[in-house]
Amino acid sequence: IMMDPDPRKRPSAKELLKNPIFKVSKENNPSKFK
């Protein structure tokens, strides 16, 4: 299980598109990314 990315090191929009892991994290925790 991958840990959530450090909130101080949020991935950029480009990284979100490139990394499905971040995509899943965004779907699981939408409030963190708004």
N, CA, C and O of each residue as an XYZ file, in Angstrom:
136
protein
N       0.859     -1.195      0.000
C       0.000      0.000      0.000
C       0.893      1.241      0.000
O       1.778      1.383      0.844
N       0.648      2.130     -0.953
C       1.444      3.358     -1.024
C       0.891      4.381     -0.040
O      -0.322      4.517      0.121
N       1.799      5.096      0.615
C       1.354      6.163      1.514
C       0.958      7.383      0.697
O       1.437      7.577     -0.420
N       0.080      8.202      1.262
C      -0.322      9.427      0.572
C       0.891     10.346      0.418
O       1.757     10.376      1.292
N       0.960     11.086     -0.672
C       2.069     12.030     -0.838
C       2.061     13.072      0.270
O       1.007     13.442      0.787
N       3.258     13.541      0.627
C       3.388     14.555      1.679
C       2.584     15.790      1.291
O       2.749     16.293      0.179
N       1.720     16.295      2.167
C       0.893     17.464      1.833
C       1.726     18.693      1.507
O       1.262     19.597      0.812
N       2.958     18.727      2.008
C       3.832     19.865      1.690
C       4.443     19.723      0.306
O       4.966     20.685     -0.256
N       4.373     18.505     -0.242
C       4.927     18.266     -1.583
C       3.802     17.794     -2.491
O       3.852     16.678     -3.009
N       2.810     18.613     -2.687
C       1.686     18.210     -3.534
C       2.129     18.107     -4.987
O       2.862     18.967     -5.475
N       1.688     17.060     -5.682
C       2.041     16.915     -7.094
C       1.359     17.985     -7.932
O       0.255     18.430     -7.618
N       2.034     18.389     -9.003
C       1.444     19.377     -9.904
C       0.396     18.704    -10.779
O       0.269     17.480    -10.767
N      -0.348     19.492    -11.531
C      -1.387     18.943    -12.403
C      -0.774     17.960    -13.403
O      -1.354     16.913    -13.686
N       0.403     18.304    -13.937
C       1.063     17.406    -14.895
C       1.407     16.080    -14.231
O       1.231     15.018    -14.828
N       1.895     16.141    -13.001
C       2.249     14.911    -12.295
C       1.007     14.085    -12.000
O       1.047     12.856    -12.050
N      -0.105     14.763    -11.689
C      -1.352     14.039    -11.441
C      -1.753     13.249    -12.678
O      -2.210     12.111    -12.578
N      -1.580     13.864    -13.851
C      -1.959     13.192    -15.091
C      -1.024     12.023    -15.380
O      -1.438     11.017    -15.957
N       0.250     12.162    -14.975
C       1.231     11.120    -15.278
C       1.205      9.978    -14.265
O       1.603      8.859    -14.588
N       0.741     10.247    -13.046
C       0.821      9.235    -11.990
C      -0.559      8.747    -11.564
O      -1.277      9.460    -10.864
N      -0.938      7.538    -11.980
C      -2.241      6.989    -11.577
C      -2.366      6.847    -10.067
O      -3.476      6.849     -9.537
N      -1.235      6.724     -9.365
C      -1.279      6.616     -7.902
C      -1.889      7.881     -7.314
O      -2.746      7.817     -6.433
N      -1.437      9.039     -7.812
C      -1.977     10.300     -7.314
C      -3.440     10.434     -7.709
O      -4.245     10.995     -6.965
N      -3.781      9.910     -8.898
C      -5.167      9.961     -9.362
C      -6.061      9.205     -8.380
O      -7.130      9.680     -7.998
N      -5.597      8.011     -7.978
C      -6.380      7.212     -7.031
C      -6.497      7.944     -5.702
O      -7.569      7.970     -5.097
N      -5.394      8.542     -5.244
C      -5.433      9.277     -3.980
C      -6.423     10.426     -4.068
O      -7.141     10.712     -3.109
N      -6.459     11.085     -5.220
C      -7.376     12.210     -5.409
C      -8.815     11.723     -5.326
O      -9.668     12.385     -4.735
N      -9.085     10.554     -5.926
C     -10.449     10.020     -5.914
C     -10.835      9.564     -4.512
O     -11.994      9.683     -4.114
N      -9.875      9.046     -3.770
C     -10.171      8.562     -2.422
C     -10.275      9.706     -1.420
O     -11.006      9.605     -0.435
N      -9.543     10.797     -1.666
C      -9.533     11.929     -0.733
C      -9.734     13.236     -1.496
O      -8.816     14.055     -1.551
N     -10.906     13.449     -2.082
C     -11.111     14.644     -2.912
C     -10.936     15.948     -2.139
O     -10.509     16.950     -2.713
N     -11.256     15.950     -0.857
C     -11.184     17.196     -0.084
C      -9.740     17.677      0.052
O      -9.495     18.877      0.177
N      -8.775     16.740      0.028
C      -7.372     17.114      0.190
C      -6.841     17.871     -1.017
O      -5.870     18.618     -0.908
N      -7.479     17.678     -2.174
C      -6.935     18.239     -3.406
C      -7.714     19.451     -3.889
O      -7.462     19.953     -4.985
N      -8.675     19.936     -3.071
C      -9.470     21.087     -3.524
C      -8.888     22.374     -2.975
O      -9.416     23.454     -3.244
